[in-house]
Amino acid sequence: MKGYYFTRVVISIAFGTVVYLVKGSLLAGLVSTVLVFIIFLFLSRSGRYTVLSREGATALRRDEWTQNINQRSGRNAWAVVAITGSGLVLYYGLISPGDVPVGLVGSLLLLGMCTYYISDFWLRKL
């Protein structure tokens, strides 16, 4: 796992450097470096991936169980977005003709993301 953590430290530092160069703030660069590394630490311990220590930098793998959960969560999110989006089209196309507000489209995408992650969490805990 040393190879995995070493490469993730390098990636985190590179990301923090990019944030520092774009924002011009050392604090933003340091915070983003630490947050990205914490995410990498969480991923190796979260249960989303199978950890193969002997693989070094590519230690995380998905097995059939996690692939099945990802596919089911994606399907659930797609169904929610498709049904809700159809309702928006029906409402703004037939019932009250007009343009769909951009805020509602953004909310629709947020609803899909929330559905995916809630479904993913729920299926992993079963």
VOTORZA-350554 format. One record per residue: residue number from 1; x, y, z of N, C-alpha, C in turn. Coordinates in steps of 0.1 Angstrom, whole numbers, always signed. Example, Ala and Ser with C-alpha at 12.3 -4.5 7.8 and 13.67 -1.06 7.14 Angstrom:
// VOTORZA-350554
[1, [+132, -57, +78], [+123, -45, +78], [+132, -33, +78]]
[2, [+128, -22, +71], [+137, -11, +71], [+129, +0, +79]]
// end
This chain:
// VOTORZA-350554
[1, [+8, -12, +0], [+0, +0, +0], [+9, +13, +0]]
[2, [+22, +11, +3], [+30, +23, +3], [+30, +30, -11]]
[3, [+31, +22, -21], [+31, +27, -35], [+18, +35, -38]]
[4, [+7, +30, -33], [-6, +36, -35], [-6, +50, -28]]
[5, [-2, +50, -15], [-2, +62, -8], [+8, +72, -13]]
[6, [+19, +68, -17], [+29, +77, -23], [+24, +84, -36]]
[7, [+18, +76, -45], [+12, +82, -57], [+1, +92, -54]]
[8, [-7, +88, -44], [-18, +97, -40], [-14, +110, -34]]
[9, [-2, +110, -26], [+3, +122, -21], [+8, +131, -33]]
[10, [+15, +125, -42], [+19, +132, -54], [+8, +138, -62]]
[11, [-3, +131, -64], [-15, +136, -71], [-21, +147, -63]]
[12, [-22, +146, -49], [-28, +156, -41], [-20, +169, -41]]
[13, [-7, +168, -41], [+2, +179, -42], [+1, +186, -55]]
[14, [+0, +178, -66], [-2, +184, -79], [-15, +192, -80]]
[15, [-25, +186, -75], [-38, +192, -75], [-38, +205, -67]]
[16, [-32, +205, -55], [-31, +217, -47], [-23, +228, -54]]
[17, [-12, +224, -61], [-4, +233, -68], [-12, +240, -79]]
[18, [-20, +232, -86], [-29, +238, -97], [-39, +248, -91]]
[19, [-45, +244, -79], [-54, +253, -73], [-47, +266, -68]]
[20, [-35, +264, -63], [-27, +276, -59], [-24, +285, -71]]
[21, [-20, +279, -82], [-17, +288, -94], [-29, +294, -99]]
[22, [-41, +288, -99], [-53, +294, -104], [-59, +304, -95]]
[23, [-60, +301, -82], [-66, +311, -72], [-56, +321, -67]]
[24, [-43, +317, -67], [-33, +327, -61], [-33, +327, -46]]
[25, [-40, +317, -40], [-40, +317, -25], [-34, +304, -20]]
[26, [-24, +306, -11], [-17, +295, -6], [-26, +286, +3]]
[27, [-35, +293, +10], [-44, +286, +19], [-53, +277, +11]]
[28, [-58, +282, +0], [-67, +274, -9], [-59, +262, -14]]
[29, [-47, +263, -18], [-39, +252, -23], [-36, +242, -12]]
[30, [-33, +246, +0], [-31, +237, +11], [-43, +229, +15]]
[31, [-54, +236, +16], [-67, +230, +19], [-71, +220, +9]]
[32, [-70, +223, -4], [-74, +214, -14], [-65, +202, -15]]
[33, [-52, +204, -12], [-42, +192, -11], [-47, +183, +0]]
[34, [-50, +188, +12], [-53, +180, +23], [-67, +173, +20]]
[35, [-77, +180, +15], [-90, +174, +12], [-89, +163, +2]]
[36, [-81, +165, -9], [-79, +154, -19], [-73, +142, -13]]
[37, [-63, +144, -5], [-56, +132, +2], [-66, +125, +11]]
[38, [-74, +133, +19], [-83, +127, +28], [-94, +118, +20]]
[39, [-98, +123, +8], [-107, +115, -1], [-100, +103, -5]]
[40, [-87, +103, -9], [-80, +91, -13], [-79, +81, -1]]
[41, [-77, +86, +11], [-76, +77, +23], [-90, +71, +25]]
[42, [-100, +79, +24], [-114, +74, +26], [-117, +63, +16]]
[43, [-113, +65, +3], [-117, +55, -7], [-110, +42, -5]]
[44, [-98, +42, +1], [-92, +29, +4], [-98, +21, +15]]
[45, [-106, +28, +24], [-112, +22, +35], [-127, +22, +35]]
[46, [-133, +26, +24], [-147, +28, +24], [-155, +15, +21]]
[47, [-149, +5, +15], [-156, -6, +11], [-161, -6, -3]]
[48, [-159, +5, -10], [-163, +7, -24], [-154, -1, -33]]
[49, [-142, -4, -29], [-132, -11, -37], [-126, -22, -30]]
[50, [-121, -32, -37], [-113, -43, -31], [-99, -38, -31]]
[51, [-92, -39, -20], [-78, -34, -19], [-69, -46, -21]]
[52, [-60, -45, -31], [-50, -55, -34], [-36, -48, -31]]
[53, [-31, -51, -19], [-19, -44, -14], [-7, -47, -23]]
[54, [-7, -58, -29], [+5, -62, -37], [+6, -55, -51]]
[55, [-5, -48, -54], [-5, -41, -67], [+1, -27, -67]]
[56, [+5, -22, -55], [+12, -9, -54], [+3, +3, -57]]
[57, [+6, +10, -67], [-1, +23, -70], [-15, +20, -75]]
[58, [-18, +9, -80], [-31, +5, -85], [-38, -5, -76]]
[59, [-38, -2, -64], [-43, -12, -54], [-58, -13, -53]]
[60, [-65, -4, -58], [-80, -4, -56], [-86, -10, -69]]
[61, [-95, -20, -67], [-102, -27, -78], [-116, -28, -74]]
[62, [-124, -29, -85], [-139, -32, -83], [-141, -46, -85]]
[63, [-149, -53, -77], [-153, -66, -79], [-167, -66, -85]]
[64, [-172, -78, -87], [-186, -79, -93], [-196, -73, -84]]
[65, [-195, -74, -71], [-205, -69, -62], [-206, -54, -63]]
[66, [-194, -47, -63], [-194, -33, -63], [-199, -28, -77]]
[67, [-195, -35, -88], [-200, -31, -101], [-215, -32, -102]]
[68, [-221, -43, -96], [-235, -45, -96], [-242, -33, -88]]
[69, [-236, -29, -77], [-242, -18, -69], [-241, -5, -77]]
[70, [-230, -3, -84], [-229, +9, -92], [-239, +10, -103]]
[71, [-241, -2, -110], [-251, -2, -120], [-265, +0, -116]]
[72, [-268, -6, -104], [-282, -5, -99], [-284, +10, -94]]
[73, [-274, +16, -88], [-275, +30, -83], [-277, +39, -95]]
[74, [-269, +37, -106], [-271, +45, -118], [-284, +43, -124]]
[75, [-289, +31, -124], [-303, +29, -130], [-313, +36, -122]]
[76, [-312, +35, -108], [-322, +42, -100], [-321, +57, -102]]
[77, [-309, +63, -104], [-308, +77, -106], [-314, +81, -120]]
[78, [-311, +73, -130], [-316, +75, -143], [-331, +75, -143]]
[79, [-337, +66, -136], [-352, +65, -135], [-358, +77, -129]]
[80, [-352, +82, -118], [-357, +94, -111], [-356, +106, -120]]
[81, [-344, +108, -126], [-342, +119, -135], [-352, +119, -147]]
[82, [-354, +107, -153], [-362, +106, -164], [-377, +109, -161]]
[83, [-382, +103, -150], [-395, +106, -146], [-397, +121, -142]]
[84, [-388, +126, -134], [-390, +140, -130], [-388, +149, -142]]
[85, [-379, +146, -151], [-377, +154, -163], [-389, +154, -172]]
[86, [-395, +142, -173], [-407, +141, -181], [-418, +149, -175]]
[87, [-419, +150, -162], [-429, +158, -155], [-426, +173, -158]]
[88, [-414, +177, -158], [-411, +191, -162], [-415, +194, -176]]
[89, [-411, +185, -185], [-415, +187, -199], [-430, +188, -201]]
[90, [-437, +179, -194], [-452, +179, -195], [-458, +192, -189]]
[91, [-453, +196, -178], [-458, +209, -172], [-455, +221, -180]]
[92, [-442, +223, -184], [-438, +235, -191], [-441, +234, -206]]
[93, [-445, +222, -211], [-448, +221, -226], [-463, +221, -228]]
[94, [-471, +215, -219], [-485, +214, -222], [-494, +222, -212]]
[95, [-491, +221, -200], [-500, +226, -189], [-498, +241, -188]]
[96, [-485, +246, -187], [-482, +260, -186], [-470, +263, -195]]
[97, [-474, +265, -208], [-463, +266, -218], [-453, +278, -215]]
[98, [-441, +275, -216], [-430, +284, -213], [-417, +277, -213]]
[99, [-407, +285, -210], [-393, +280, -209], [-391, +273, -195]]
[100, [-384, +262, -195], [-380, +256, -182], [-369, +264, -176]]
[101, [-372, +268, -163], [-361, +276, -156], [-348, +268, -155]]
[102, [-337, +275, -156], [-324, +268, -155], [-322, +263, -141]]
[103, [-328, +269, -131], [-327, +265, -117], [-333, +251, -115]]
[104, [-344, +249, -122], [-351, +236, -121], [-343, +225, -128]]
[105, [-336, +228, -139], [-327, +218, -146], [-316, +215, -137]]
[106, [-310, +225, -131], [-299, +222, -121], [-304, +214, -109]]
[107, [-316, +217, -104], [-321, +209, -93], [-324, +194, -98]]
[108, [-328, +193, -110], [-330, +179, -116], [-317, +171, -116]]
[109, [-306, +178, -120], [-293, +171, -120], [-289, +168, -105]]
[110, [-291, +177, -96], [-288, +175, -82], [-296, +163, -77]]
[111, [-308, +163, -80], [-317, +152, -76], [-312, +138, -81]]
[112, [-307, +138, -93], [-301, +126, -99], [-288, +122, -91]]
[113, [-280, +131, -88], [-268, +128, -80], [-271, +123, -66]]
[114, [-280, +130, -60], [-284, +126, -46], [-290, +112, -46]]
[115, [-298, +109, -56], [-304, +96, -58], [-294, +85, -59]]
[116, [-284, +88, -68], [-273, +79, -70], [-266, +75, -57]]
[117, [-261, +86, -50], [-253, +83, -38], [-262, +78, -26]]
[118, [-274, +82, -25], [-283, +76, -15], [-285, +61, -18]]
[119, [-288, +58, -30], [-290, +44, -34], [-278, +36, -33]]
[120, [-266, +41, -36], [-254, +35, -35], [-251, +31, -20]]
[121, [-253, +41, -11], [-251, +39, +3], [-261, +29, +8]]
[122, [-274, +30, +4], [-284, +20, +9], [-281, +6, +5]]
[123, [-277, +4, -8], [-274, -9, -13], [-262, -15, -6]]
[124, [-252, -7, -3], [-240, -12, +3], [-243, -17, +18]]
[125, [-252, -10, +24], [-255, -13, +38], [-264, -25, +40]]
[126, [-271, -30, +29], [-280, -41, +30], [-273, -54, +31]]
// end
